[in-house]
Amino acid sequence: MTAEELVTRFPEIPADLHAEPVLAQLAERFGSVLETATKPSACSQDHTIENRAYLALIGPMDIYRYGLSTREKVIGQMASLLADADRTVADLEG
């Protein structure tokens, strides 16, 4: 998955992150997981693998979009997910 495909699939990703190299790396590394990721409903108590993928990979950017985080923090979170990508995927798969 490319960064362009990622931001098309998830329009909640803020525009000021679209050109970030770490976003392109995230899209490339987790593309197969992100293809099926879905935002959980507000009242969801039991999250699927798809919901967990959304919360881990897209959730921090969505929180930033609402002004509840900083740009630097969300970029750091993405970099951390990439640095430990194998464990991140294992965690998502349960």
GROMACS elastic network, one bead per residue, 0.5 to 0.9 nm:
[ bonds ]
;  ai    aj funct       b0    kb
    1     4     6  0.81836   500
    1     5     6  0.61392   500
    1     6     6  0.67280   500
    1    24     6  0.86211   500
    1    27     6  0.53948   500
    1    28     6  0.52258   500
    1    29     6  0.81577   500
    1    30     6  0.78924   500
    1    32     6  0.74308   500
    1    34     6  0.82539   500
    1    35     6  0.79436   500
    2     5     6  0.51446   500
    2     6     6  0.61990   500
    2     7     6  0.87950   500
    2    24     6  0.62670   500
    2    25     6  0.84648   500
    2    26     6  0.89153   500
    2    27     6  0.55416   500
    2    28     6  0.59371   500
    2    31     6  0.77161   500
    3     7     6  0.62310   500
    3     8     6  0.85058   500
    3    18     6  0.70902   500
    3    19     6  0.81873   500
    3    21     6  0.89056   500
    3    23     6  0.62515   500
    3    25     6  0.79332   500
    3    26     6  0.80022   500
    3    27     6  0.54596   500
    3    28     6  0.75757   500
    4     7     6  0.53634   500
    4     8     6  0.61685   500
    4     9     6  0.86058   500
    4    18     6  0.77217   500
    4    24     6  0.82470   500
    4    27     6  0.87758   500
    5     8     6  0.50722   500
    5     9     6  0.61029   500
    5    10     6  0.85456   500
    5    27     6  0.82032   500
    6     9     6  0.51330   500
    6    10     6  0.60426   500
    6    11     6  0.83403   500
    6    13     6  0.86073   500
    6    23     6  0.86956   500
    6    24     6  0.85680   500
    6    27     6  0.62251   500
    6    31     6  0.81203   500
    6    34     6  0.78506   500
    6    35     6  0.85364   500
    7    11     6  0.53967   500
    7    12     6  0.77068   500
    7    13     6  0.61010   500
    7    14     6  0.85887   500
    7    15     6  0.85782   500
    7    18     6  0.71056   500
    8    11     6  0.57189   500
    9    12     6  0.89477   500
    9    34     6  0.89374   500
    9    35     6  0.83391   500
   10    13     6  0.60548   500
   10    58     6  0.79381   500
   11    14     6  0.75771   500
   11    15     6  0.87299   500
   12    15     6  0.86968   500
   12    58     6  0.84032   500
   12    61     6  0.75954   500
   12    62     6  0.58293   500
   12    65     6  0.72021   500
   13    16     6  0.85696   500
   13    17     6  0.71024   500
   13    18     6  0.75431   500
   13    58     6  0.73961   500
   13    61     6  0.57300   500
   13    62     6  0.61473   500
   13    64     6  0.87428   500
   13    65     6  0.71307   500
   14    17     6  0.56992   500
   14    18     6  0.70654   500
   14    61     6  0.69859   500
   14    62     6  0.75671   500
   14    64     6  0.78391   500
   14    65     6  0.57349   500
   15    18     6  0.53004   500
   15    19     6  0.81642   500
   16    19     6  0.70882   500
   16    20     6  0.79904   500
   16    71     6  0.86942   500
   17    20     6  0.53025   500
   17    21     6  0.88682   500
   17    22     6  0.89092   500
   17    23     6  0.70755   500
   17    61     6  0.85112   500
   17    71     6  0.81558   500
   17    75     6  0.83793   500
   18    21     6  0.85282   500
   18    23     6  0.68671   500
   18    24     6  0.82213   500
   19    22     6  0.86922   500
   19    23     6  0.74118   500
   19    24     6  0.78446   500
   20    23     6  0.53764   500
   20    24     6  0.68535   500
   20    25     6  0.89768   500
   20    75     6  0.83698   500
   21    24     6  0.51687   500
   21    25     6  0.63038   500
   21    26     6  0.86419   500
   22    26     6  0.60202   500
   22    27     6  0.85527   500
   22    75     6  0.71097   500
   22    78     6  0.67168   500
   22    79     6  0.64321   500
   22    82     6  0.83211   500
   23    27     6  0.61336   500
   23    28     6  0.85693   500
   23    75     6  0.82232   500
   23    78     6  0.74187   500
   23    79     6  0.88724   500
   24    27     6  0.51093   500
   24    28     6  0.61758   500
   24    29     6  0.85998   500
   25    28     6  0.50896   500
   25    29     6  0.59786   500
   25    30     6  0.83304   500
   25    79     6  0.89171   500
   25    82     6  0.76553   500
   26    29     6  0.52605   500
   26    30     6  0.57913   500
   26    31     6  0.75745   500
   26    57     6  0.81549   500
   26    78     6  0.70380   500
   26    79     6  0.82374   500
   26    81     6  0.81484   500
   26    82     6  0.65531   500
   27    30     6  0.55201   500
   27    31     6  0.50810   500
   27    32     6  0.88369   500
   27    34     6  0.76220   500
   28    31     6  0.53144   500
   28    32     6  0.85447   500
   29    32     6  0.80134   500
   29    33     6  0.89225   500
   29    82     6  0.75727   500
   29    85     6  0.77528   500
   30    33     6  0.53589   500
   30    34     6  0.60256   500
   30    35     6  0.86321   500
   30    57     6  0.84508   500
   30    82     6  0.87414   500
   30    85     6  0.82169   500
   30    89     6  0.80437   500
   31    35     6  0.60280   500
   32    35     6  0.53775   500
   32    36     6  0.74087   500
   33    36     6  0.59371   500
   33    37     6  0.63280   500
   33    49     6  0.89726   500
   33    50     6  0.76268   500
   33    53     6  0.66922   500
   33    54     6  0.89052   500
   33    89     6  0.81018   500
   33    92     6  0.87672   500
   34    38     6  0.82660   500
   34    50     6  0.80203   500
   34    53     6  0.68440   500
   34    54     6  0.72917   500
   34    57     6  0.79863   500
   34    58     6  0.87689   500
   35    38     6  0.88290   500
   36    49     6  0.89444   500
   36    50     6  0.59000   500
   36    53     6  0.84368   500
   36    54     6  0.89084   500
   37    49     6  0.77330   500
   37    51     6  0.60391   500
   37    52     6  0.77620   500
   37    53     6  0.55053   500
   37    54     6  0.51375   500
   37    55     6  0.87717   500
   37    57     6  0.89671   500
   37    58     6  0.89065   500
   38    48     6  0.88855   500
   38    49     6  0.89523   500
   38    50     6  0.53331   500
   38    51     6  0.51843   500
   38    52     6  0.83402   500
   38    53     6  0.75731   500
   38    54     6  0.56567   500
   38    55     6  0.86121   500
   39    42     6  0.89956   500
   39    50     6  0.78546   500
   39    51     6  0.56129   500
   39    52     6  0.85677   500
   39    53     6  0.87534   500
   39    54     6  0.57209   500
   39    55     6  0.72079   500
   39    58     6  0.87225   500
   39    59     6  0.84411   500
   40    43     6  0.81360   500
   40    44     6  0.62440   500
   40    47     6  0.69963   500
   40    48     6  0.83689   500
   40    50     6  0.84374   500
   40    51     6  0.52868   500
   40    52     6  0.83552   500
   40    54     6  0.79274   500
   40    55     6  0.81191   500
   41    44     6  0.52340   500
   41    45     6  0.89224   500
   41    51     6  0.89657   500
   42    45     6  0.87375   500
   44    47     6  0.67197   500
   47    50     6  0.77670   500
   47    51     6  0.54478   500
   47    52     6  0.63155   500
   48    51     6  0.50415   500
   48    52     6  0.62742   500
   48    53     6  0.86047   500
   49    52     6  0.50923   500
   49    53     6  0.61633   500
   49    54     6  0.86923   500
   49    92     6  0.61035   500
   49    93     6  0.59143   500
   49    94     6  0.73020   500
   50    53     6  0.51445   500
   50    54     6  0.63734   500
   50    55     6  0.87750   500
   50    92     6  0.82838   500
   50    93     6  0.89193   500
   51    54     6  0.51362   500
   51    55     6  0.62013   500
   51    56     6  0.86455   500
   52    55     6  0.50781   500
   52    56     6  0.60686   500
   52    57     6  0.83893   500
   52    91     6  0.88458   500
   52    92     6  0.58951   500
   52    93     6  0.83648   500
   52    94     6  0.89826   500
   53    56     6  0.52971   500
   53    57     6  0.58404   500
   53    58     6  0.76855   500
   53    59     6  0.88225   500
   53    89     6  0.85049   500
   53    92     6  0.58466   500
   53    93     6  0.84727   500
   54    57     6  0.53679   500
   54    58     6  0.50701   500
   54    59     6  0.60241   500
   55    58     6  0.58291   500
   55    60     6  0.73991   500
   56    59     6  0.58312   500
   56    60     6  0.71459   500
   56    81     6  0.84860   500
   56    88     6  0.84992   500
   56    92     6  0.79681   500
   57    60     6  0.69455   500
   57    61     6  0.80245   500
   57    77     6  0.89968   500
   57    78     6  0.74370   500
   57    81     6  0.78955   500
   58    61     6  0.54868   500
   58    62     6  0.63633   500
   58    63     6  0.88662   500
   59    62     6  0.50105   500
   59    63     6  0.61818   500
   59    64     6  0.86229   500
   60    63     6  0.50929   500
   60    64     6  0.62516   500
   60    65     6  0.86752   500
   60    69     6  0.79870   500
   60    73     6  0.88826   500
   60    74     6  0.59931   500
   60    77     6  0.75387   500
   60    78     6  0.83523   500
   61    65     6  0.61951   500
   61    66     6  0.89043   500
   61    69     6  0.85337   500
   61    71     6  0.85980   500
   61    74     6  0.62524   500
   61    75     6  0.86460   500
   61    78     6  0.89661   500
   62    66     6  0.67106   500
   63    66     6  0.53569   500
   63    67     6  0.67762   500
   63    68     6  0.56085   500
   63    69     6  0.62627   500
   63    74     6  0.87942   500
   64    67     6  0.50558   500
   64    68     6  0.53964   500
   64    70     6  0.60912   500
   64    71     6  0.68142   500
   64    73     6  0.87291   500
   64    74     6  0.69541   500
   65    68     6  0.74628   500
   65    69     6  0.79967   500
   66    69     6  0.78487   500
   67    70     6  0.71914   500
   69    72     6  0.85552   500
   69    73     6  0.67070   500
   69    74     6  0.70977   500
   70    73     6  0.51748   500
   70    74     6  0.63825   500
   70    75     6  0.86800   500
   71    74     6  0.53405   500
   71    75     6  0.62047   500
   71    76     6  0.85742   500
   72    75     6  0.52070   500
   72    76     6  0.61302   500
   72    77     6  0.86383   500
   73    76     6  0.50426   500
   73    77     6  0.61748   500
   73    78     6  0.87310   500
   74    78     6  0.62382   500
   74    79     6  0.85761   500
   75    78     6  0.51452   500
   75    79     6  0.62007   500
   75    80     6  0.86481   500
   76    80     6  0.61299   500
   76    81     6  0.86563   500
   77    80     6  0.50750   500
   77    81     6  0.62792   500
   77    82     6  0.86953   500
   78    81     6  0.51309   500
   78    82     6  0.62995   500
   78    83     6  0.86406   500
   79    82     6  0.50958   500
   79    83     6  0.60694   500
   79    84     6  0.87260   500
   80    84     6  0.63483   500
   80    85     6  0.82605   500
   81    84     6  0.54320   500
   81    85     6  0.56461   500
   81    87     6  0.86215   500
   81    88     6  0.63043   500
   82    86     6  0.85047   500
   82    88     6  0.80768   500
   83    86     6  0.86291   500
   84    87     6  0.56269   500
   84    88     6  0.61639   500
   84    89     6  0.88654   500
   85    89     6  0.61891   500
   85    90     6  0.85847   500
   86    89     6  0.53128   500
   86    90     6  0.62882   500
   86    91     6  0.86650   500
   87    91     6  0.60202   500
   87    92     6  0.85425   500
   88    91     6  0.51158   500
   88    92     6  0.62233   500
   88    93     6  0.87136   500
   89    92     6  0.50727   500
   89    93     6  0.62300   500
   89    94     6  0.87240   500
   90    93     6  0.52142   500
   90    94     6  0.64496   500
   91    94     6  0.52200   500
